Amino acid sequence: MKIFLRKSLLLIAAAVALASCDADISGSLDKDGDPGTADFSTFVALGDSLTAGFADNALYRHGQENSYPAIMAQQFALAGGGIFEQPLMPVGATGSMTLTGIGDLGLADRLMLVATGNPDSPAAPGTIIPTQSTSIDVPLIGPFNNMGVAGAKSYHLGANTYGNPAALPNANPYYIRFASSTAATMVGDAAIQVPTFFILWIGNNDVLSYATSGGSGVQGAGPPPYGANDITDPAFFPAIYGGILGALNTPTNKGVLINIPDVTTIPFFTTVPYNAIPLDAATAAALNATLAAGFNAYLDAVAGIIGADEVARRRLAYSSGQNPVLIVDETLTDLSGLPGFPAALTGLEFARQATADDYIVLPTSTKLGTEAVPGNPASTWGVSNPLVDADVLTAAEVAIVEAARNPFNVAIKAAADADPNLLLFDAEAKLTELNDTGISYGSGGITSEFATGGAFSLDGVHPTARGYAVISNEIFKVINAGFDAYIPPVDPSAYTTVFYQ
């Protein structure tokens, strides 16, 4: 059986090539700004990879130079803003890092679009060649106004081992590279600068790492720390967040708090459709006569044990056209523990076909329709061989994410509402808008469409320079309205999108 997958997500428009060269930040530098009641002289941004300028699955210089804090600092300079320092990666560095005594630290190098030689899919994301690793043996000397650290969760900001190389793997290489000391904390390094204005965007990874791993972690219980892919306990998040805010916030400074977007609005989860398996009539008929017939017959035989509802959810059916992906759902009954489970159904113990409420993660785009065992059609991923747990964020796992994310956002909003010197930027609403309708900026617009929409880089999670520019402009609107200021917007069309090698 041969499966042809129409990977339209990898069809890249020729217009992408127009954005394939690095460019300097360009904005409305000829316009005057007005700080209003705010003071931008010492601006500090604290957060995770979204604050650091992470893009294309790596931290590299162009992404940092076009991070939303860097873009905002550029415009704040028109309204009394001061110098803004970032822990920039070396020119030419591609994302990976090394440390003496350990060697390669397992960090990814940046993605670029590379030619495939296939006229139907002329380009696809691939790792840049050649790569150039960065040594973190000698920490950079700060202070740094951009305190964004890729991978940081809320409770990491106050951890005094997070920048200590001796604490690896529980420390963070990105923070080790620029921590003020081996006992420093992220929030301490931010607060010691006595910011007159700050932005705090933290909590994304407290749910995102669970989601991007396909729900491979668990809902944490009790105080941190938790596993790398676990969700932070919502009962403890308000105190963690309040502690961070208490260290940053003073009676005289002002700031913006940013909430946590819905993970199901980003291309990492929306690019591969739940029904990504195209079949012709003959192949569908063959699957129905063999795999589906045997599996459905066994479901009927154990219906009295697992119930009619589960039987209905799990019944397999194939047809000509687009078909749902076959997935593992560990919330279902383990069929192998039931009487008479046929050896021929091994591998389908937790199987069902996906629905529109399930999200197939972006990396599976190159896996679907291929054979796990070359030459064995019965091992075809997503057709007769279910995707593994890490490949799918199921509806039940989405509910687990939302059960934590919503309380996180309640806590963030409450903190902003309680202090007139704090404003809330609703990133949840903006990224939902980006996914639903796109965002227009006058001279153009961006959408969340993978690779061609302009908003998201090739990792499907982090924005492009243009995406960060649009985010900056949206935050400016909040600042201008809340602090009677005028921070001129930038022109997002002057910023790059994805890159072609």
N, C-alpha and C positions, 0 to 999 in steps of 0.2 A: 504493500500500500504506500503510495507516495502522496504526501500532503504538501500542497502549495499554500504558503502563507503570504498574503498580500500585506506587506509591511509598509503601509502608507505613511506611518509615522516617520520613516526614514527617507521619504522623498523630500529633498531639500530644494527650495526654490532658488533660481539663479540669483535672485536679489540678495541672498545671504552673502554672496561674494563681495558685495559692496561694503560689508561691515567686517571684512576679514583682516583688517590691519589695525594694530594698536593705535590709539589716538589720545592726545592729551585731553584732560577735562576742559570742557568749554561751556561757558554759561553766560548769564546776563551781567557781565562784568562792567558794563557801561552804565548801569543804573544805580542810583543811590538807594540805600536801605535805611530803615528806621527801627531801632531796637524796641521802641515803645517802652513798656515797663520792665522789659527783660535786660539782662546784662550778659552779653555773649563773649566777654573778654577771656574767660577761661571755660572752654567748652569741653566736656568729657562725655564720651559715649561708652556705656558698659553693656556687654551682652555676649552673644555667642557668635557662630559663624556668619549669621546674617549681618551683624554689626561689623565683623572683621573684614567683610568684602569677599568672602569665600565665593567661588564661582567655578563652574565646570569641574566639580569634584575635587578642587584643590585650592590652596591658598597660594596665590602668585601675585606679582607686583601690580599688574594692570587691574586686577580685581580690587586690590587694596586701594589703589589710587582713585578708583571709581566707586568705592564703598559709599553707602548713603551718609555716614558721618563726614567723610571727606568732602563730598558734594555740599553738604550743609555748611561745613566750616568755611568752604570757599565763599558761600553766599553770606554767611554771618560776618565775614570780613568787611562786607559793604555796610554793616550796621554796628561797627565797633568790635567785631570779633578779633581774637588774637591768633597767635601761632597754633597750629594744630599738627601735632606729631603723631606718626604712626610707626609701628614696628615693621617697616617694609621688608619684604623678602628681597634678596639680591637680584639685580638685573639678570634676567635669563633663567633664574631658578624656576623649576616647573612644579614644585609642590612637595616632593619627597624630602625627608630629612634623615640625618644620621647623627649618632652620638658615639663617641669613643667608648669602647667596652661593650657596646651593644650592636653597633653597626646600623643597618637600615631599620628604621622605626615603623615601617609598614604603612606609611602615609602615601596617599595616592598622588600621582602626577596628573596634570591638567588634561582634560579632554578637548579635542578639536574635531572638526569634521574632516574625514579623510575619504578619498576616492575609493569606490568599491569596484569599479570596472563593470558594474551592472547597470545598463541603461534604465532599468526600471527603478532602481534604487541607487542613484549615482553617488551618494555620500552617506556616511554613517559615523557616529561618534567613535573615536579611537584615541588612545593615549598618544600624546605628543611625542615626536621623535626628533632629535635625541632628548633624553631627560637630563636634568641637572639638579642633583640633590644639594641640600643645604645642611651644613654642619651646625649643630646647636651647642657645641662644646663651650663656646664663650658667649654668655648672655649679652644682649644689647643693653646699652645704657639709656635709661629713660630720663624723666617720666614720659609716658605716652598717653596722649589724649584719647586715642582709640583703644579701648580696653575690651575689644571683642575677641573672644577665644573660641575657635571652632571646637565643637563637642561639649562645651560647658553646659551643665544643667544648673538649676537655681542654687542647689546646695553646694556646688563647687566654688561659687564666688567667695565663700567665706572659709574655704578649706586651706589651712596653712601648709599643706604638703602638695598642693596642686602644681606648684612650680618647682618642685624639688626632684632632680633627676634620680636621686636615690630611691624615690618612692614609685618609680615606674614599675609596673604598668598602670598604677592607679593615679599617677601624675599625668599632666597633659603636655606633650612636646611643644605645642604652640605657645603655651604659657611659660614653660621652662625657658624658651628662647628669649623672653623679655621681662620675666619677673624681676622685681627689684632686689630680691634675695631668695634663698632657698626656703625661707620660712614666710615669705610674703603671701598675701591673699589678693585675689583680684579686686575685691571691693576696697581693700586697704590701699592698694596702689592707685585706685581711682580717687578715693576720698582724700588722700594726702595732698592731692593737687588743689584742694579747696575749690571745686568747680563753682563758677557763678551760674552756669547753666549745664544741665545734664540730660541725657536720654538713657532710659533703662528699658532694654528689650531682652528679657530673659524668661525662660519657661518653655520655649519651643521644644528643646531637646528632652524635656521632662515627659513629653508624650511622643515626640517625633521619632526618637530612636526605636521605640516599641513599634511604631507604625511602619517605618521603613524596613524593619527586620521581619515584616509580615506577622507581627504579633508573637515573635519568638520569646519575648520576655514575659513578665507577670505584672500584675498590679501590686506595687510595693505596699507594705503594711508597716506602720510604725515610723520612727524617725529614720533619716538617711544615715549611711549610704545604702544604695540599692545596686542591683546588677546593671550592667551597661545598657541593656535593652528594657529595663523595667520602668514602669511609670511611677513617678513620685506620688506618694500618698497625699491625696487632696486635703486630708485633715491637717497635714503639716505644712503644706505650701504657704498658707497665709503668714505663718510665723517666720518662715524662711524668707519670704519676699519682704515682709516688714522689717526684718533685720538688715537686709541689703539696703532698703530705702532709708532706714534710719541712719545708716552710716554715710549715705550720700547727701541726704536732704538736710538743709539748715533753714533757719527762719528767714534768711536773706536771699537764698538762691531760688531759682526756678527750674522746672524741668518738664519733660514729656515722658509719660509711661506708655508703653506699647503692649497691646494684648496679643493673644496667641491665635493665629489663623486656624481655620479648619483644614486639616491635612488633606482631606479628600478634594480640595480645590486646586492642588498643584499637579503639574504634569507627571510627577513620579507615580501618581496613582490614577491619572485620568487618560494617559496616552494609549495604553493597551486596553482595548474594550473587553468586556466580559465574554463576548461572543466572537472571539478573535480567530476562530477555526473555520476556514472555508473548505467545504467539501463538495465534490460532485455527487451526482445522484447514485452512481455505482458504488462509490466508497461509503456513502451514508448507508446504503442498503446492506452492504457487507458488514458494517459495524452493528447495525440493528439485528442482523441475523446471527451474529456470533457473540460479541461482547455484551451488548445490551440485553439480548435474550437470556443469556446465562445469568447475568447479574440481577436482572429484574425477576427472574424466576426464583432466585434465592431470597430476594427481598419479600416476595409474596409468601415464601415458605416460613419466614420468621416474622411475619407481620403481627402475629399475636404477641410477640415479645417486644418488638420495637415500636409498634403502633402504626396506625394508618397514616398519620401525618408525616412521620419520618419516611415511610415507604414512598409517599408521594414526592417528598423533597429529593429523594435519592434516585428515583427511577431515571434511567438513561434513555435518551432518544436522540437520534441523529437524522439530519435532513439535508437536502441539497441547499447550498448557500452557507450563510454564517452560522456557526454552531457555538454554544457555550463551551468554555474551557473546562476540562475535567480537573478538579482540584481536591485537595485534602481538607477536610473540616473536622478538627479534633473535638468539636462539641458533639459530634454524632456518636452513635453506638459503635464500638469496636466489633465489627462483624466476625473477626477471627475468634472471638471468645464465645460465639454462639454455636449451637449444635449443627453439625453437618456442613461447616463452611468448606466449600470446594477449594482444593489447592489451585485450581485454574484461576481463581479470583484473588490470589495473593497479590498484594499491592493496592487492592481496592477496599481495604478494611474500613477506611474513613472517607471513601470517595463520594462525591456528588458533582453535578455540573454547576458551574457558577451562575449567579443571577446578577441583575443590574445593581444589586446592593453590595456586591463583592468588588474588590479592587485588585487587579493584577498589577504587580509592581513593574516599573519600567525595565529593569534589567532582564526580565523574562522575554523581552521582545526578540532576542536572538536565540532563545531556547525553545520557544513554542514550535511544534511541528518537526523538531529534530528527534533523532533516535538516541535514547540513552545508551543503548547497545547497538552500535552500527550494524546494519543489516537485519535488524529485528524490528519489524513494523509494530509489533505488540508493545514496544518500549517507547513509542512516540509520545513525547511530552505534551500533555494537554488534550490528547485525543483518546488514547487507550491507557496511558500512563499518567496518573494525576500529578499535577504540580505539587511540590512539597510545601510545607507550612510557610517557609520563609518567602515563597513566591507570591503569596496572596494575603491581603488584609481582608479577612472575611467580614461579613455584616456583623457578626457577634463581636469581633475584635474592634470594629469601628465604634460599636456601642461602648466598649471598655475605654477607648480613647476619649470619647465624648463625655463619659462619666467623670473624667478627671479634668479635661480641658475646660469645660464650662465652669466648674468651681474656681479654677485658676483665674479665669477671666472675671468672675465675680469679685475675687479678691483684688485684682489689679484695678478694676473700676472703682471699688470702694476706697482704695488708697488715693486715687486721683480725686474722687468726689470729696474726700475729707480735708483736702488742702487746696486753697485757692491759688497757690503757687505751682500746682501740678495740673497738667493737662493730659487728657487721654487721646492717643491716636488709635483709632479702631482699625487695626490691620486685618482683623477677621472680616469686617465688612468690605474692605478694599480688595482683598484677595478673592473674596466671593464675587465681587463685581467684575474683577479681572477675568475670572473663570466663566461667568455667566454671559457677559456682554462685551468685555474688553473695556479699556480706559482710553479715552481720547484726550490728547494734549494740544489740540489746535492745529499743529503742523503735521499731525499724524496720530497714530494710536498703537497700542500694544494689546495683545491677548495672551492667554496662557497656553496657546497651542505650542506643543513641543517643537523646538528648533526654528520654526518659522514665525511664531507669534511675537517675537522680539522681547518678551518680558523675562523669560527664564533661560538660564544657561543650560548646558548639555547634561548636567546631572539631574535636571528635572525638579530640583528643590530650591536652588539659590538663583536669585535674579541675575540678569545680565547688567552691564553698566547702564543700559537704557532703562531697565527695570528699576534699578536703584535710583536713577534720576527721577523717575515718576514717583517712587515712594517718597523721595526727598521733597518734591513739590507738594505732595499731599500733606506731609508733615508741616511744611511752611504754612499751608492754609490754616491748620489748627493753631499754630503759633501766632500768626497774624491776627486771627480772630480773638484768641484768648488773652493775648498780652498787648493788644493795640499796637502791633508792630507792622512793619512792612519789610519782609524778606523777599527780594525778587526771585521769581522762579527761574529755573534753568530750562534750556530747550532740549528735551530728551532726544530729539533727532540728531543732536551733535554727539551722542554717545553710542558706543558700539553694541552689537548684539552678540551673535555667536561667531566663532572664528573657523576658518577653513585652512587646512595645511596642505 
